[in-house]
Each structure stands twice: as C-alpha cells, then as structure tokens.
C-alpha cells in the first residue's frame, strides 16, 4: 500500500474551490481562460518514522466555450487535465512513485445586474483517480452559487458550495471581501483564500497569498497490494510571485513559496466519512512554479 509498509473569490467572478483540488498557482486577479503550469516541490520528511516524499504538479486548462459578455451575462466552459506525482523514498520498506489525476469540465455562469451586483453559479463534474482501473468512486460532482454586492471599489461576496472537497462530501460557506482601486492595488480577504496583488504597470503585477491546498483520489493499487483505497492530501500554500505579459493574449507567471501543515491520509473503507486508517504528517516543503496563461476575458 502507498505510504505504508488550489478559491479564490474575487469581486467579479468565482474560481470554484474544486479547481484547487489539484491546485493552480496562487492568483488573485480573475482566473485565466487557459493555462499550462508546472510546480516542483522540495523533498519533505515524514514527521514520524523514516522516509520522505517529493511532489510535482502539471496542469493544463483550455477554454471549451464562452458565450455572452462580462457586461451582461456570460457562460464559460473549460476542460482541465492535471497530474500530481508523489515520489516516496528512503522508507526502508517500500519506495514508489504514485501518479494521480484530475480530469474535469468546470461550467460557470455569471449574470451582471443593473445595480452593479452580480450572481454566479456553476458545476464541476470530474474524475479524480489513479486511472489504473476506472470505477464509480472515481467520478465526483461539485456545485456552487454566489452573490456579489458591488460598492464601488469594494465588493462583498457570499455563497455556498457542495461537493467532495479535500476528501469528503461537504456543504461549505464561501465568501469574502475584495478591494480594487487606489495605487493599482487589489486585496482579497475571505474563505477559502486571502491575497494581495499590485500592478506597477498594466503589463505586469506582483502578488502574494495564502490558500488551502490538497485533494482526494481513488487509487487502484494493483501493483503492490491488489486492492483499492482513497488517498487524501491536505495543507496550505503561502506564496508570492510575478505575472507579466509575453505578447498578444498571453502572460507568464512565476511563483515560489512554502507548503505547510501537510498531511497524507489513506482510507481502505468507502470514503472519508469513517475513521482514517493511516495518517502521515509531513514537514513543510518549498515550491517553485511557472505557468503560461491565456488572459481572462
């Protein structure tokens, strides 16, 4: 058995928390229409016992359709494919590399009201799995709804989200406050993410932020134990970086930071509603990431 023996809310739109399950880089402007990103994490030791784990993330998001306009009503479709790799070493009993995947199609609708307020809702059908043997447990579905009040440079958002978030089916509140105005500064305070972005020029910006990071996957471990289990990762990422234009509708983003409060959990039952069988606390790790983005509409 393995290990044994990326919401942001903004005043204008919501990036669903489900999209962080294989988290994209920290960002607090409107989410890009498409992205190709790679993130490398330094080795982190298990807090109890021997062994260490390394992690790499690759994500591709492409637009699948856009209808309407931001000034009125807008419907967006995307296709998302992401791979997360865990490499376990120096355990003294079993070293291995595990790859898990998130394949999803986020659907989002936003309606701008005459008052300046807006509401949005969406859904995210997905497969989160090792893809060794597709089963019904691999398919998940999340949905959200949010209302945003426009108060000039200040915006307030409140909503609900339901779905398999970080390992279990949950109904959670989402909300926040955002400010955009003086000195080209954007600030977002809320749950699940908090951050700040500063634009010295229109062509580039600096950002920093904190948000939950993790995911859950159904794993068919035929190579080692001929059984299946659920793997969950939890933690937080705190990072900073720069985003800059590279020509036309494209931009590049560089980011670095720390992943903290990390834990891996393995459950051999039918999900995370029961007691977790194995829990592994992991030391903090550093990360660096690069992404090429198609700018937001």
SULURKA-V91728 format. One record per residue. RES is the residue in one letter. OMEGA is omega in degrees with one decimal (NA if undefined). Layout:
RES,OMEGA + RES,OMEGA
//
This chain:
X,-179.9 + X,176.2 + X,172.5 + X,-177.4 + X,NA + X,NA + X,175.2 + X,169.5 + X,171.3 + X,-179.7 + X,-174.4 + X,-177.2 + X,179.9 + X,169.0 + X,-171.0 + X,178.4 + X,179.4 + X,178.9 + X,178.6 + X,-175.4 + X,159.3 + X,-154.1 + X,170.7 + X,178.0 + X,175.4 + X,175.3 + X,-176.9 + X,164.3 + X,175.9 + X,-178.5 + X,-179.1 + X,178.0 + X,178.4 + X,-179.3 + X,168.5 + X,-173.1 + X,175.8 + X,179.0 + X,178.0 + X,-179.5 + X,177.8 + X,-179.8 + X,179.8 + X,-178.3 + X,167.7 + X,-176.4 + X,178.7 + X,177.9 + X,-177.6 + X,174.6 + X,176.9 + X,-178.7 + X,173.0 + X,-176.2 + X,172.0 + X,178.0 + X,171.3 + X,-177.7 + X,173.2 + X,175.8 + X,-179.4 + X,176.5 + X,179.7 + X,179.0 + X,176.9 + X,-178.1 + X,-179.9 + X,-177.4 + X,179.9 + X,-177.8 + X,-177.5 + X,175.2 + X,-175.2 + X,176.3 + X,-177.3 + X,173.5 + X,175.9 + X,170.6 + X,-174.1 + X,175.0 + X,-177.1 + X,175.9 + X,172.5 + X,-178.3 + X,172.3 + X,177.0 + X,-176.6 + X,-175.2 + X,170.5 + X,177.7 + X,-177.6 + X,179.7 + X,179.3 + X,172.9 + X,-179.1 + X,173.5 + X,179.7 + X,176.4 + X,177.5 + X,-168.7 + X,172.1 + X,176.7 + X,-171.3 + X,175.8 + X,177.6 + X,177.7 + X,-176.3 + X,176.4 + X,178.2 + X,178.2 + X,175.5 + X,-179.2 + X,-178.3 + X,-179.8 + X,-173.8 + X,174.8 + X,177.6 + X,170.9 + X,-178.5 + X,173.7 + X,-177.5 + X,179.7 + X,-177.7 + X,172.0 + X,-174.0 + X,168.1 + X,177.5 + X,-164.7 + X,168.7 + X,178.1 + X,176.4 + X,-179.0 + X,-175.0 + X,178.0 + X,-177.7 + X,-179.8 + X,-178.6 + X,-174.5 + X,178.6 + X,-179.5 + X,177.7 + X,179.1 + X,179.8 + X,170.5 + X,-175.1 + X,173.6 + X,-178.7 + X,176.4 + X,-178.8 + X,177.9 + X,-179.6 + X,178.1 + X,-176.9 + X,177.8 + X,-179.7 + X,-176.8 + X,178.0 + X,-179.7 + X,179.0 + X,175.9 + X,176.8 + X,177.0 + X,177.6 + X,-175.1 + X,-179.8 + X,166.0 + X,-178.3 + X,175.6 + X,-174.4 + X,165.7 + X,-174.3 + X,173.4 + X,173.2 + X,-178.9 + X,178.8 + X,177.6 + X,176.0 + X,-179.9 + X,176.9 + X,-177.9 + X,-169.3 + X,173.1 + X,175.6 + X,-175.6 + X,172.8 + X,-179.8 + X,176.6 + X,177.1 + X,179.7 + X,176.9 + X,17.4 + X,-171.9 + X,177.3 + X,179.9 + X,-179.3 + X,177.4 + X,-178.6 + X,-178.5 + X,173.6 + X,176.2 + X,178.8 + X,-172.9 + X,177.6 + X,-179.3 + X,173.8 + X,-179.1 + X,173.3 + X,-177.6 + X,178.9 + X,177.3 + X,176.8 + X,-176.2 + X,177.4 + X,180.0 + X,175.5 + X,-175.3 + X,170.9 + X,-173.2 + X,173.1 + X,-168.6 + X,-175.5 + X,-175.9 + X,-174.2 + X,-173.6 + X,177.0 + X,176.4 + X,179.2 + X,-178.1 + X,175.6 + X,177.0 + X,176.8 + X,174.2 + X,175.3 + X,179.0 + X,178.2 + X,172.3 + X,171.9 + X,-173.0 + X,178.7 + X,-179.6 + X,-177.5 + X,174.3 + X,-177.4 + X,178.8 + X,175.3 + X,177.2 + X,178.3 + X,-178.5 + X,-172.8 + X,175.5 + X,179.8 + X,179.2 + X,174.8 + X,-173.5 + X,174.9 + X,179.5 + X,-177.5 + X,171.6 + X,-170.0 + X,178.0 + X,-171.8 + X,174.7 + X,170.4 + X,-178.5 + X,179.0 + X,-177.7 + X,179.8 + X,-178.9 + X,-175.0 + X,177.8 + X,-172.5 + X,176.1 + X,176.7 + X,179.5 + X,178.9 + X,-176.9 + X,-176.2 + X,178.5 + X,-178.6 + X,173.8 + X,-172.9 + X,177.7 + X,177.5 + X,177.6 + X,175.3 + X,178.0 + X,171.3 + X,-178.0 + X,176.4 + X,177.1 + X,173.1 + X,-170.6 + X,164.8 + X,-169.5 + X,177.0 + X,176.7 + X,NA
//
